[in-house]
Amino acid sequence: MKSNISVLKKTFALVLLSAICGAIVFSCEDSKKESPKTNKLPITKKVPAISYTLVNTYPHDTTSFTEGFLFHDNKLLESTGAPEYLAQTKSSFGIVDLEKGKLDVKAEIDKKIYFGEGIVALNDKIFQVTYLNQTGFIYDAKTYQKTGQFNYPNKEGWGLTTDGKNIIMSDGTYNLTYLDPIDQKVIKVVAVTEMGYGLDHINELEFVKGFIYANIWMTNYIVKIDPETGEVVGKIDLDDLNVKAKAQKPHCLEMNGIAYDAVSDKILVTGKLWPNIYEISFPH
């Protein structure tokens, strides 16, 4: 009996050991199969850099605290804000004389009440937003006479552009708000993302051939945004122009302003209090 019990014990031990080994092998194989799902990191695509060339340089009014920049009816329009610490500035908009750099003011709002921000031309009207008042103004695009005003829910108003159908507004966050040009009600909000993260401080805007180009506040970058997805699909580093501007006027501020002339395919950029407007060329 002793030897039989011993054989039984050994047999049982071998069976148990085999089962344990099988379970370990099975578990290891399972973990190998699952590893691509559990351990694989998401692949993040780098935003393509867009190179540019400097085509021409024009003078710019160094009292213009640029907030809006666009071509309309073969004219370059600019809107400006008026910080309290810069007594010479105005909250206004007008036509830029590219030969002299001076702004021929067509409309001005009370800078003690309103801080002028972006403008856009659409349907024979010019729309202007203000910084903290949640108030916008409407002007006749021919006479520049004020014809109305409107309100929006965004806490701040920054830049404006249009896709030819809607008004598109930035507010300093990563959101772009689409407004109906008839009643200025919100149609939709598109979140702008760069490599999967919300991109804050979207400022002056321009719509160029199906894409939105935007200055990023306090930087010298312009980003190219897919309006359908909100994804940043390209980035232009214009720090060289910032260096040129500051070499002439050391106390000028950040880049802000991009204007596109669809007739001549011309692109102009500038900045707050910059001494120059720069014509640049890049694939678009």
C-alpha positions in Angstrom: 0.0 0.0 0.0 2.8 2.3 0.8 4.2 2.1 -2.8 0.7 2.5 -4.4 0.0 5.6 -2.3 3.4 7.0 -3.4 2.7 6.3 -7.0 -0.7 7.9 -6.7 0.8 11.0 -5.0 3.4 11.3 -7.8 0.8 10.9 -10.5 -1.5 13.5 -8.9 1.5 15.9 -8.5 2.4 15.5 -12.2 -1.2 16.1 -13.3 -1.4 19.2 -11.1 1.9 20.5 -12.3 0.9 19.9 -15.9 -2.4 21.8 -15.3 -0.6 24.7 -13.7 2.0 24.9 -16.5 -0.8 24.7 -19.1 -2.6 27.6 -17.4 0.5 29.7 -17.3 1.2 29.1 -21.0 -2.4 29.8 -21.8 -2.3 33.0 -19.8 1.0 34.1 -21.4 -0.4 33.4 -24.9 -3.5 35.4 -24.0 -1.4 38.4 -22.8 0.6 38.3 -26.0 -2.7 38.5 -28.0 -4.0 41.3 -25.9 -0.8 43.4 -25.7 -1.4 45.4 -28.9 -4.7 46.7 -27.5 -3.6 47.4 -23.9 -0.1 48.7 -24.4 -0.1 50.4 -27.7 0.2 54.2 -27.4 -1.8 56.5 -29.7 0.1 57.8 -32.6 0.1 61.7 -32.7 0.6 63.3 -36.0 2.8 66.4 -36.0 1.2 69.5 -37.5 2.9 70.3 -40.9 4.9 73.5 -41.0 3.9 75.9 -43.8 6.8 77.8 -45.3 6.4 81.3 -46.7 8.2 83.9 -48.7 8.2 87.7 -48.2 6.9 89.4 -51.3 6.5 93.0 -50.4 6.6 95.5 -47.5 4.2 98.4 -46.9 4.0 101.1 -44.2 1.5 100.7 -41.3 0.1 103.2 -38.9 1.9 102.6 -35.6 -1.0 103.9 -33.6 -3.2 101.1 -35.0 -3.8 98.4 -32.3 -4.9 95.9 -34.9 -7.9 93.7 -34.2 -9.4 93.0 -37.6 -7.8 92.9 -41.1 -9.6 92.0 -44.4 -10.1 92.9 -48.0 -13.5 94.0 -49.1 -14.6 95.6 -52.4 -10.9 96.0 -53.5 -10.1 97.9 -50.3 -8.0 96.8 -47.3 -10.1 97.3 -44.1 -8.6 97.4 -40.6 -10.3 97.6 -37.2 -8.6 98.7 -34.0 -8.9 98.6 -30.3 -8.0 101.2 -27.7 -6.2 100.1 -24.5 -6.4 102.6 -21.7 -2.6 102.9 -21.4 -2.3 103.9 -25.1 -4.0 107.3 -25.3 -3.4 107.7 -29.0 -5.4 104.6 -30.0 -9.0 104.4 -31.1 -11.7 101.7 -31.2 -12.5 102.2 -34.9 -12.4 100.7 -38.4 -11.5 102.2 -41.8 -9.6 101.9 -45.0 -5.8 101.4 -45.1 -3.8 103.5 -47.5 -1.1 101.0 -48.5 1.2 103.8 -49.9 1.2 105.9 -46.7 0.1 103.3 -44.2 -2.5 105.6 -42.7 -6.0 104.5 -41.6 -8.8 106.5 -43.0 -11.3 106.0 -40.2 -14.9 105.3 -41.3 -16.6 104.5 -38.0 -15.6 104.9 -34.4 -17.2 103.7 -31.1 -16.8 105.2 -27.7 -13.6 103.8 -26.3 -14.6 104.6 -22.8 -17.4 102.1 -23.1 -16.3 99.7 -25.8 -13.1 98.0 -26.9 -13.2 97.5 -30.6 -12.3 94.0 -31.9 -12.7 92.1 -35.2 -14.8 93.1 -38.2 -16.2 91.1 -41.2 -18.0 92.1 -44.4 -21.0 90.0 -45.5 -24.2 90.7 -47.5 -23.4 94.4 -48.0 -22.9 94.9 -44.3 -19.9 95.2 -41.9 -20.2 93.5 -38.6 -18.0 94.5 -35.6 -17.6 92.8 -32.2 -16.4 94.3 -28.9 -14.2 92.8 -26.3 -16.2 92.5 -23.0 -19.6 94.0 -23.7 -21.1 91.0 -25.6 -22.2 93.6 -28.1 -21.7 93.9 -31.8 -22.5 96.6 -34.3 -23.7 96.6 -37.9 -22.8 99.1 -40.6 -23.7 99.7 -44.2 -20.8 98.4 -46.3 -21.0 101.3 -48.7 -21.7 104.3 -46.5 -20.2 102.9 -43.2 -23.2 104.3 -41.4 -24.3 102.3 -38.3 -27.6 100.5 -39.0 -28.0 98.3 -35.9 -26.4 96.3 -33.1 -26.7 92.8 -31.7 -25.7 90.6 -28.7 -23.9 87.3 -28.5 -23.6 84.8 -25.6 -19.8 84.6 -25.7 -18.1 86.3 -22.8 -15.6 87.9 -25.1 -15.5 89.0 -28.7 -12.1 88.7 -30.6 -11.8 88.0 -34.3 -14.3 87.7 -37.2 -14.4 86.1 -40.7 -16.9 84.5 -43.0 -17.2 81.4 -45.2 -19.5 83.4 -47.4 -22.6 82.1 -45.6 -22.0 82.5 -41.9 -20.2 84.9 -39.6 -17.4 83.1 -37.8 -16.2 84.5 -34.4 -13.4 83.7 -32.1 -13.6 84.6 -28.4 -10.1 83.8 -27.0 -11.0 80.2 -26.2 -10.5 77.1 -28.5 -14.0 77.6 -29.9 -15.2 79.1 -33.1 -18.8 80.3 -33.0 -20.9 80.4 -36.2 -23.5 83.2 -36.3 -26.4 83.7 -38.6 -25.8 87.0 -40.5 -29.5 87.7 -40.5 -30.3 87.6 -36.8 -26.8 86.9 -35.4 -28.0 83.9 -33.5 -25.6 81.0 -32.8 -25.8 78.3 -35.4 -23.0 76.0 -34.1 -19.7 76.0 -32.2 -16.6 74.2 -33.6 -13.8 73.3 -31.2 -10.3 73.8 -32.6 -7.7 71.2 -31.7 -4.0 70.9 -32.3 -2.7 67.3 -32.0 -5.8 66.3 -30.1 -5.8 69.2 -27.6 -7.9 72.3 -27.5 -6.0 75.3 -28.9 -6.7 78.4 -26.9 -6.2 82.1 -27.7 -7.5 82.0 -31.3 -7.6 85.6 -32.4 -7.9 87.4 -35.8 -9.3 85.2 -38.5 -9.3 84.9 -42.3 -11.1 82.4 -44.5 -8.9 81.3 -47.5 -10.0 78.7 -50.0 -12.0 76.5 -47.7 -9.8 76.8 -44.6 -9.7 79.2 -41.6 -6.4 80.9 -40.8 -6.0 82.3 -37.3 -3.5 84.3 -35.4 -2.8 82.8 -32.0 -2.7 85.6 -29.4 0.7 86.5 -27.9 2.5 84.4 -30.5 3.8 84.9 -34.0 2.0 81.8 -35.4 -0.8 81.6 -37.8 -2.6 78.2 -37.9 -4.6 76.6 -40.7 -7.9 75.1 -39.5 -10.1 72.6 -41.2 -13.6 74.2 -40.5 -15.3 70.8 -40.7 -13.4 69.1 -38.0 -11.7 72.0 -36.1 -8.3 70.3 -36.6 -5.2 72.4 -37.1 -3.7 71.1 -40.3 -0.9 73.5 -40.8 1.2 76.1 -39.0 3.1 79.2 -40.2 5.9 80.6 -38.0 6.2 84.3 -38.7 8.7 85.2 -36.0 11.1 86.6 -38.6 8.5 89.3 -39.4 8.1 90.0 -35.7 11.9 90.5 -35.5 11.8 92.9 -38.5 9.0 94.9 -36.9 10.6 95.2 -33.5 13.9 96.2 -35.1 12.1 99.3 -36.4 9.7 99.8 -33.5 10.9 98.0 -30.3 7.7 98.5 -28.4 5.3 97.1 -30.9 3.3 94.1 -29.8 2.3 90.7 -31.1 1.3 89.7 -34.6 -2.4 90.1 -35.3 -3.9 90.5 -38.7 -4.2 88.4 -41.8 -6.1 89.6 -44.9 -6.7 87.7 -48.1 -7.6 89.3 -51.5 -9.3 86.6 -53.5 -9.1 88.7 -56.7 -5.3 89.1 -56.7 -4.6 86.0 -54.5 -2.7 88.4 -52.2 -2.1 87.8 -48.5 -1.2 90.6 -46.1 -0.2 90.3 -42.4 0.6 92.8 -39.7 0.6 93.2 -35.9 -0.5 95.6 -33.2 1.4 98.9 -33.5 3.6 97.4 -36.2 5.4 99.8 -38.5 4.8 97.6 -41.5 2.3 95.5 -43.3 3.9 92.4 -45.0 2.7 90.7 -48.2 3.6 87.1 -48.0 3.2 84.0 -50.2 2.6 80.4 -49.1 0.8 77.3 -50.5 -2.9 77.7 -49.9 
